[in-house]
Structure formats: structure tokens, C-alpha cells
Amino acid sequence: MEDSGSRSAASSQLKSRKVLGMGGEHGHRSKIVRLLGLDDYVTNFPPGFHLWRTISALLIMLAGFCCLLMPWFVFSVFDEYREEGSNYLAMRLYGATLTSMGLVDWMTPTSAYSLVQCSSLLRCFYFFFASLALIMSYFADEVSRRIVGAIAANIVFAALSFFYLHQLRVLNSPKRTSNTHLD
């Protein structure tokens, strides 16, 4: 015979696990999640989003590593435009910033809330757009294949980041129901 205390303890434990969303049937939503207003925690991603997220994080980290570890290389890419006494420390600080930004994007779980993913995409868009503006303003009167290539790449990268940002927002926007009734 079972003790009635052990049955009530088991029942209490099962109820606690259900409230926390750790037990019970599949698809059972945690009451805590619902109370916190996180009922729509499932994020829908557009096709190709994870691939673009990986590529953009790698591009930003690659640019950061180049600036951090080889500032002379970055200056030599546009050697004819380099001023004497270029500041390697500033380039290394910029590289450290880019590397950390890329690592944050890389380490963000793919299942994170859409708000986290949107902020990551927005940061990528701002980075590529700012790089485009800087290249266009600094090299406005010079035209070479490297500069045109850098401008084209930044336009494509900024456009892709903005496209996925828009798609992520559209797919995860709250569904609005119509309140109009025909009488």
C-alpha cells in the first residue's frame, strides 16, 4: 500500500513541474512564460536567414581580425591613399571593436527571440552602411577597381541585412485581428 503523503507529494511535484513548463504533455505552455507575456516566444525565420547571419558575422570578424592583427595590411590595401605616420593603435582598436561585434553575432543562439536577431541585423546594416559612406566620402575623387569593389560589396551587404531585418519583422509581427463586425 502506498502512503497518502507520498501520493500528494508526487502530485504536488507534478503540478510544480507543469507550472514551470518542465513536465506534463508536449506543447504544454509554462504559466510563468504566459504571465511574463512571452507567449509568442517562437521566432519565425525567413529562408536563408541563418546562412546570411553566419556570413555577415564571419565578414565582420574577418575585417576585425585584419585590423587587429595586421593594421599595416589594411593600410597597404589603399597604399596610394595612406598618409605618413598612420595610426596603428586606432586601427587595432577598431579591429577589436569589429571582432567583438562579430563574436557577439556568432555566439548569439539561432533560436533567440526575434528582438535579439533584429538588433543583430540592424547592427550589421549600420556597419555596412557606415563603411559605404566612409569609403564614398574618403575616396570620392578617386576611382579604382578596389574602391568600386568595396562600394559594391558594402551596398550588397547592407541591402541583404536590411532585407532580412524587414523579413524578420514581418514574419514575427503580432497578428492583428479585425474588430469590424457586419450587423
C-alpha positions in Angstrom: 0.0 0.0 0.0 1.2 3.5 -0.8 1.3 6.2 1.7 -1.1 9.0 1.0 1.6 11.6 1.9 3.8 10.2 -0.9 0.9 10.4 -3.4 0.2 14.0 -2.5 3.9 14.9 -2.7 4.1 13.3 -6.1 1.0 15.1 -7.2 2.4 18.4 -5.9 5.7 17.8 -7.7 3.9 17.1 -11.0 1.9 20.3 -10.6 5.0 22.3 -9.9 6.7 20.9 -13.0 3.7 21.7 -15.1 3.6 25.3 -13.9 7.3 25.7 -14.7 6.8 24.1 -18.1 9.0 21.2 -17.3 6.6 18.3 -17.3 3.2 17.1 -18.5 2.1 16.8 -22.0 4.0 18.0 -25.1 3.2 21.5 -26.1 2.1 22.5 -22.6 3.0 26.2 -22.1 4.5 27.3 -18.9 2.2 29.5 -16.9 5.2 31.6 -15.9 6.0 32.2 -19.6 2.4 33.3 -20.2 2.4 35.6 -17.1 5.6 37.3 -18.3 4.0 38.0 -21.6 6.4 35.8 -23.6 3.6 33.6 -25.0 4.8 34.2 -28.6 8.3 33.2 -28.0 8.6 31.1 -31.2 10.6 33.1 -33.8 9.9 32.5 -37.5 12.9 33.0 -39.7 12.9 33.8 -43.4 14.6 31.4 -45.8 18.4 31.9 -45.9 18.4 33.9 -42.7 20.8 31.6 -40.8 23.2 31.5 -43.7 23.3 35.3 -44.0 23.7 35.6 -40.3 26.7 33.3 -40.4 28.3 35.0 -43.4 27.8 38.5 -42.0 29.3 37.5 -38.6 32.3 35.9 -40.5 32.8 39.0 -42.7 32.8 41.4 -39.7 35.1 39.1 -37.7 37.5 38.8 -40.7 37.6 42.6 -41.1 38.2 42.9 -37.3 41.0 40.3 -37.3 42.7 42.0 -40.2 42.5 45.4 -38.5 43.6 44.0 -35.1 46.4 41.7 -36.2 47.6 43.3 -39.4 46.9 47.1 -39.4 49.7 47.6 -41.9 47.9 45.3 -44.4 44.7 47.3 -44.1 46.6 50.5 -44.8 48.5 48.9 -47.7 45.3 47.8 -49.5 44.8 51.5 -50.3 48.5 52.3 -50.2 48.4 55.2 -52.5 45.9 56.9 -50.2 47.8 56.3 -47.0 49.2 59.2 -45.1 52.6 59.1 -43.5 52.6 58.1 -39.8 49.3 56.2 -40.0 47.9 55.4 -36.6 48.1 51.6 -36.0 46.7 51.9 -32.5 43.5 53.4 -33.8 43.2 50.7 -36.4 43.8 48.0 -33.8 41.1 49.5 -31.5 38.7 49.5 -34.5 39.7 45.9 -35.2 39.0 44.9 -31.6 35.6 46.5 -31.8 34.7 44.7 -35.0 36.0 41.4 -33.7 33.9 41.6 -30.6 30.8 42.7 -32.6 31.3 39.7 -34.9 31.8 37.3 -32.0 28.6 38.5 -30.3 26.7 37.9 -33.6 28.4 34.5 -34.0 27.6 33.4 -30.4 24.0 34.5 -30.4 21.9 31.4 -30.4 19.9 30.9 -33.6 16.8 30.3 -31.6 17.0 33.7 -29.8 14.0 36.0 -29.7 13.3 38.0 -32.8 14.2 41.2 -31.0 17.8 39.9 -30.4 18.1 38.8 -34.1 16.7 42.2 -35.3 19.2 44.1 -33.2 22.0 42.0 -34.6 20.8 42.6 -38.2 20.4 46.3 -37.5 23.9 46.5 -36.2 25.2 44.7 -39.4 23.2 47.1 -41.6 24.6 50.1 -39.8 28.1 48.7 -40.0 27.9 48.1 -43.8 26.1 51.4 -44.5 28.7 53.4 -42.4 31.5 51.6 -44.2 29.9 52.5 -47.5 29.5 56.2 -46.5 33.1 56.3 -45.3 34.5 54.8 -48.4 32.4 57.0 -50.7 33.3 60.2 -48.8 37.0 59.4 -48.4 37.6 58.3 -51.9 35.1 60.5 -53.7 37.5 61.9 -56.3 39.5 58.6 -56.8 38.2 55.7 -58.9 39.9 52.3 -58.9 38.7 48.7 -59.1 39.4 48.2 -55.4 37.3 51.2 -54.4 34.4 50.3 -56.8 34.5 46.7 -55.5 34.4 47.8 -51.9 31.5 50.2 -52.6 29.6 47.4 -54.4 30.2 44.9 -51.7 29.0 47.3 -49.0 25.9 48.1 -50.9 25.1 44.4 -51.3 25.8 43.6 -47.7 23.8 46.5 -46.4 20.9 45.6 -48.7 20.9 42.0 -47.6 21.0 42.9 -43.9 18.1 45.3 -44.4 16.1 42.7 -46.4 16.4 40.1 -43.7 15.7 42.7 -41.0 12.5 43.6 -42.8 11.5 40.0 -43.4 12.2 39.0 -39.8 10.0 41.9 -38.5 7.2 41.0 -41.0 7.2 37.3 -40.1 7.2 37.9 -36.3 4.9 40.9 -36.1 1.8 40.3 -34.0 -1.1 39.2 -35.9 -3.9 41.7 -35.9 -7.5 40.7 -35.9 -10.2 42.8 -37.5 -12.6 44.3 -35.0 -15.2 45.2 -37.5 -18.4 43.3 -37.4 -21.1 43.3 -40.0 -24.5 43.6 -38.4 
